[in-house]
Amino acid sequence: MSAGNTGGGKGAKKSQGRTPGGGGFTKSGKPRPGTGGYGKHKLEGKGPTPPAEMRPGHPAQRAAARSAKATAAGKAAAAGKATAPPRSERTAPGRTAPGRSAPGRTAPGRTGPDRPQERREDGPEMVAGRNPVVESLRANVPALALYVTGRAQEDERVAESVQLAADAGIAVLETSMFELDRLTGNAVHQGVALRVRPYEYAHPEDLLTKRFQSSAPLIVALDGVTDPRNLGAVVRSAAAFGASGVLVPARRSAGVNAGAWKASAGALSRIPVGRCVNLTRALEGYKKEGLFVAGLDAEGEVDVHDMTIADGPMVLVVGSEGRGLSRIVAAACDIVVSIPMSSGMESLNAGIAASIALYEIATRRGASATRADGRP
């Protein structure tokens, strides 16, 4: 009877892993010092720390997963191009089958493997970095929210950004570094980012409204100007010399963003900027409304000082610094004027060239107004 009980007791110890003298226990059944009662196999290490790309949840691991996914999608797309579509999915020339995108295009909301995802210009813009953020707030750039991490608030520039945002009524939100990485697209944000309000463009016809009842409409149009700082400089000059507004194309042209706001020094809040789908078509529409169109180009045959149409309603078209006016836009202009320069200069910055031409227009309009008043 006692032997049976003893055997039962030993069996219970074996089932619990407490074998006297074995594993992590001594012969008396107590845990060996430093083992906590665990055997050798339980005390083995897990090996060296894996690299960042292999740690679940690490930003480097997520980036590597996205890269691998994009590579796999590219291989799948390349394999799909090599295979002809079934007869049921073939369509007539010039048409696109349902659910498919036209060649060279991407379906809405999707991006191809060899085409990066494009940021919508109409959506909010994220300005990242301590210096860019504080400069944007100093320039009164309209913003929706300021995102700041906890440690970043110790920096003087970030503290100034928080104060400027609070004074302007902009929401200040404390966030984490991982969330800022996601919001800024892994840009170098230094713990602070500013969400800029999307700009509301005017219709091209709205620019015909006279800013001043005593002056004729003056519209400045940009052709191929892709630097937002040049756009801001042109807007600043247009506001200074009494223009009715600035017109930009929707494609292949700079839009109103934080860089344009800073370069305009607040002029974007005083003068409207319109956007058109087709610049040539918009110029033809202005010509039907009685406006003369003058193109500003280094190859122009008329000197800017001899622009006789300056005292009437007109559109001044400014081309890009290197290419100048495009052929189609130049053909739509009534005259093409140039700024006389020394032979050593090739071209002027678009913002500077627009400022010179607008000054000449304002001077001629001022002289015409003086003659109309009968003053000497």
C-alpha positions in Angstrom: 0.0 0.0 0.0 2.8 2.4 1.0 4.8 1.2 -2.0 1.9 2.1 -4.3 1.6 5.5 -2.8 5.3 6.1 -3.2 5.2 5.0 -6.9 2.2 7.3 -7.4 4.1 10.2 -5.9 7.1 9.6 -8.1 4.8 9.4 -11.1 3.3 12.7 -10.1 6.7 14.3 -9.9 7.7 13.0 -13.3 4.5 14.4 -14.8 5.4 17.8 -13.4 8.9 17.6 -14.8 10.4 17.5 -11.3 12.7 14.5 -11.5 15.1 14.5 -8.6 18.6 15.1 -9.8 17.5 15.8 -13.4 16.7 18.9 -15.4 16.6 22.1 -13.3 16.2 20.3 -9.9 18.5 18.8 -7.4 18.2 15.3 -5.9 16.1 16.7 -3.1 13.6 18.1 -5.5 14.6 21.8 -5.1 15.3 24.0 -8.1 19.0 24.3 -8.9 20.4 27.8 -8.1 20.2 30.2 -11.1 17.9 28.0 -13.1 14.4 28.7 -11.7 13.6 25.0 -12.1 14.1 25.0 -15.9 16.2 22.5 -17.8 19.0 23.2 -20.3 16.8 23.4 -23.3 14.7 26.1 -21.6 17.7 28.2 -20.8 19.1 28.3 -24.3 19.3 31.8 -26.0 17.3 32.8 -29.0 20.3 33.6 -31.1 21.7 36.9 -32.4 19.3 39.9 -32.9 17.9 39.8 -36.4 18.5 42.8 -38.7 16.0 45.7 -38.8 14.5 44.4 -42.1 13.5 41.2 -40.4 12.0 42.5 -37.2 8.1 42.5 -37.3 6.7 46.0 -36.9 10.0 47.8 -37.5 9.8 50.7 -40.1 12.7 49.2 -42.0 10.8 45.9 -42.2 7.6 47.6 -43.5 9.6 49.5 -46.1 11.3 46.2 -47.2 7.8 44.6 -47.4 6.5 47.4 -49.6 9.5 47.2 -51.9 9.2 43.5 -52.3 5.5 43.9 -53.0 6.2 46.5 -55.6 8.8 44.3 -57.2 6.4 41.4 -57.3 3.7 43.6 -58.9 6.2 44.8 -61.5 7.1 41.2 -62.5 3.4 40.3 -62.6 2.6 43.3 -64.8 5.6 42.4 -67.1 4.3 38.8 -67.4 0.8 40.1 -68.1 2.0 42.3 -71.0 3.7 39.4 -72.6 0.4 37.4 -72.6 -2.3 38.4 -75.1 -5.7 39.0 -73.5 -8.6 36.5 -74.1 -10.8 37.1 -77.1 -13.7 38.1 -74.9 -11.7 40.9 -73.4 -10.5 42.3 -76.7 -12.0 45.6 -77.8 -12.1 47.7 -81.0 -9.3 50.2 -81.6 -9.7 53.4 -79.6 -11.8 51.7 -76.9 -11.0 50.3 -73.5 -12.5 47.2 -72.1 -14.5 47.5 -68.9 -12.3 47.3 -65.8 -9.2 48.1 -67.8 -7.2 51.2 -68.2 -6.2 52.8 -71.4 -2.6 52.2 -72.5 -0.2 54.6 -70.9 -2.8 55.6 -68.2 -3.5 54.4 -64.7 -7.0 53.7 -63.3 -8.2 56.2 -60.7 -6.8 55.5 -57.3 -4.2 53.1 -58.6 -0.6 53.4 -59.7 1.4 51.1 -61.9 4.7 49.5 -60.8 6.8 51.8 -63.0 4.7 54.9 -62.2 5.1 56.6 -58.8 2.0 57.7 -57.0 1.3 61.3 -57.7 0.2 63.7 -55.0 -3.0 65.6 -55.8 -2.2 69.3 -56.1 -5.7 70.1 -54.8 -5.1 68.2 -51.6 -3.4 69.5 -48.4 0.4 69.8 -48.5 2.7 68.7 -45.7 5.6 71.1 -45.0 8.3 69.1 -43.0 11.3 70.4 -41.1 11.9 73.0 -38.4 13.1 75.8 -40.7 10.5 75.3 -43.5 7.7 75.2 -40.9 8.6 78.3 -39.0 9.2 80.2 -42.3 5.8 79.2 -43.6 4.1 80.3 -40.4 6.0 83.6 -40.5 4.8 84.2 -44.0 1.2 83.6 -42.9 0.7 80.5 -45.0 -2.8 79.3 -44.4 -2.6 76.0 -42.6 -4.9 73.4 -41.1 -2.8 71.9 -38.3 0.7 71.8 -36.8 2.0 68.3 -35.8 4.8 68.2 -33.2 6.5 65.4 -31.3 7.1 65.7 -27.6 10.9 66.1 -27.7 10.9 68.4 -30.7 9.2 71.1 -28.5 12.5 71.7 -26.7 13.9 73.3 -29.9 13.6 77.1 -30.1 12.3 77.0 -33.7 9.7 74.5 -32.9 8.6 76.5 -29.8 8.3 79.5 -32.1 6.2 77.5 -34.6 3.9 76.4 -31.8 3.5 80.0 -30.6 2.9 81.3 -34.2 0.3 78.6 -34.9 -1.5 79.3 -31.6 -1.6 83.0 -32.4 -3.0 82.3 -35.9 -5.7 79.9 -34.6 -4.1 76.8 -36.1 -4.6 73.6 -34.3 -1.4 72.2 -32.6 -1.4 68.4 -32.3 1.1 66.3 -30.5 2.0 63.1 -32.3 4.6 60.3 -32.5 7.6 60.0 -34.8 6.0 57.0 -36.6 2.8 59.0 -37.3 4.9 61.9 -38.7 6.8 59.4 -40.9 3.5 58.3 -42.3 2.0 61.8 -42.7 5.1 63.2 -44.5 6.0 60.2 -46.6 9.1 59.4 -44.6 10.5 62.9 -45.2 13.1 64.5 -42.9 10.6 66.2 -40.6 12.8 66.7 -37.5 9.7 66.1 -35.3 7.5 68.9 -36.8 5.3 69.2 -39.8 2.6 71.7 -41.0 -0.5 70.7 -43.0 -1.1 73.5 -45.5 -4.7 74.3 -46.5 -5.4 73.6 -50.3 -5.7 76.7 -52.4 -9.0 77.6 -54.0 -8.3 78.6 -57.6 -10.5 81.1 -59.4 -12.2 80.5 -62.8 -10.4 82.2 -65.8 -13.5 84.3 -66.4 -13.4 85.6 -62.8 -10.1 87.4 -63.6 -11.9 89.7 -66.0 -13.4 91.6 -63.1 -11.6 94.9 -62.6 -9.7 95.4 -59.4 -10.0 99.2 -59.8 -12.8 100.8 -61.7 -10.5 103.4 -63.2 -8.2 100.8 -64.9 -8.6 98.2 -67.6 -8.2 94.5 -66.8 -4.6 93.3 -66.7 -4.1 89.5 -66.4 -0.7 87.8 -66.1 -0.6 84.3 -67.6 2.3 81.8 -67.1 3.4 79.3 -69.7 5.6 76.5 -68.5 6.7 78.1 -65.3 7.3 75.1 -63.0 9.0 76.7 -60.0 6.6 77.7 -57.2 8.9 80.5 -56.1 8.7 82.1 -59.6 4.9 81.9 -59.3 5.0 83.6 -55.9 7.3 86.3 -57.3 5.0 87.0 -60.3 2.0 87.2 -58.0 3.8 89.7 -55.8 4.7 91.9 -58.8 1.2 91.5 -60.2 -0.4 92.7 -57.0 2.1 95.6 -56.8 1.4 96.9 -60.3 -2.4 96.6 -60.3 -3.0 93.4 -62.2 -6.5 91.7 -62.0 -5.1 88.3 -61.5 -2.7 85.5 -62.5 -3.6 82.5 -64.7 -1.7 79.2 -64.6 -2.3 76.0 -66.6 -3.5 72.9 -64.8 -0.6 70.7 -66.2 3.1 71.2 -66.5 3.0 74.4 -64.3 3.7 75.4 -60.8 0.7 75.5 -58.4 0.0 77.5 -55.3 1.8 75.7 -52.4 3.8 76.7 -49.4 6.8 77.8 -51.5 4.6 80.1 -53.6 3.0 81.5 -50.5 6.4 82.3 -49.0 7.7 83.9 -52.2 4.6 86.0 -52.6 5.1 87.6 -49.2 1.3 87.5 -48.5 0.3 88.8 -52.0 -1.6 85.6 -52.7 -4.2 86.7 -50.1 -4.8 89.9 -52.1 -4.9 88.8 -55.7 -6.7 85.8 -57.2 -4.9 83.0 -59.1 -7.0 81.2 -61.8 -6.3 77.8 -63.3 -7.3 76.7 -66.8 -7.2 73.3 -68.5 -5.9 74.7 -71.8 -3.9 78.0 -71.8 -4.3 78.6 -75.6 -8.0 78.2 -75.4 -8.2 80.5 -72.4 -6.2 83.2 -74.3 -8.6 82.9 -77.3 -11.5 83.4 -74.9 -9.9 86.6 -73.5 -9.3 87.9 -77.0 -13.0 87.4 -77.8 -13.8 89.5 -74.7 -11.7 92.4 -76.2 -8.3 91.9 -74.5 -5.0 92.1 -76.3 -2.5 89.3 -75.7 1.2 90.1 -75.4 3.8 87.4 -75.0 7.0 88.0 -73.2 9.9 86.2 -74.9 13.6 86.8 -75.5 12.9 86.3 -79.3 10.2 88.9 -79.4 10.5 91.5 -82.2 8.8 94.4 -80.3 10.7 96.2 -77.5 8.8 96.2 -74.2 9.1 100.0 -74.1 7.2 100.2 -77.4 4.2 98.1 -76.2 1.4 100.4 -77.5 -1.4 98.1 -76.2 -0.3 98.5 -72.6 -2.8 101.2 -71.8 -5.8 99.0 -72.7 -7.2 95.7 -71.5 -4.6 93.0 -72.0 -3.0 89.7 -71.0 0.7 89.4 -70.4 2.0 85.9 -71.0 5.3 85.0 -69.4 7.2 81.9 -70.6 9.7 79.8 -68.7 13.3 80.9 -68.1 15.0 78.4 -70.4 12.4 77.5 -73.1 10.4 80.7 -73.2 7.0 80.7 -74.8 5.7 77.5 -76.4 5.1 77.5 -80.1 1.3 77.2 -79.8 1.0 79.9 -77.1 3.3 82.3 -79.0 1.1 81.9 -82.1 -2.0 82.8 -80.0 -0.4 86.1 -78.9 -1.2 89.4 -80.8 2.4 90.6 -80.3 5.6 89.1 -78.8 7.7 91.6 -76.8 11.2 91.3 -75.4 13.3 93.0 -72.8 16.5 94.6 -74.2 19.6 93.2 -72.6 23.3 93.2 -73.1 24.8 90.5 -75.4 26.3 88.6 -72.4 22.9 87.8 -70.9 20.9 84.9 -72.2 17.6 85.1 -70.3 16.0 86.5 -67.2 14.3 84.7 -64.4 10.6 84.5 -65.1 9.7 86.5 -61.9 12.2 89.3 -62.7 11.1 89.5 -66.4 7.5 89.7 -65.4 8.3 92.5 -62.9 10.1 94.6 -65.5 7.2 94.2 -68.1 4.6 95.0 -65.5 6.5 98.1 -64.4 6.6 99.3 -68.1 2.8 98.6 -68.4 2.0 100.5 -65.2 4.2 103.4 -66.3 2.4 103.6 -69.7 -1.0 103.4 -68.0 0.0 106.1 -65.6 1.0 108.4 -68.4 -2.2 107.7 -70.2 -4.2 108.5 -67.1 -2.3 111.8 -66.7 -3.1 112.8 -70.3 -6.7 111.9 -69.9 -7.0 114.2 -66.8 -5.5 117.1 -68.8 -2.5 117.4 -66.5 0.8 118.3 -68.2 
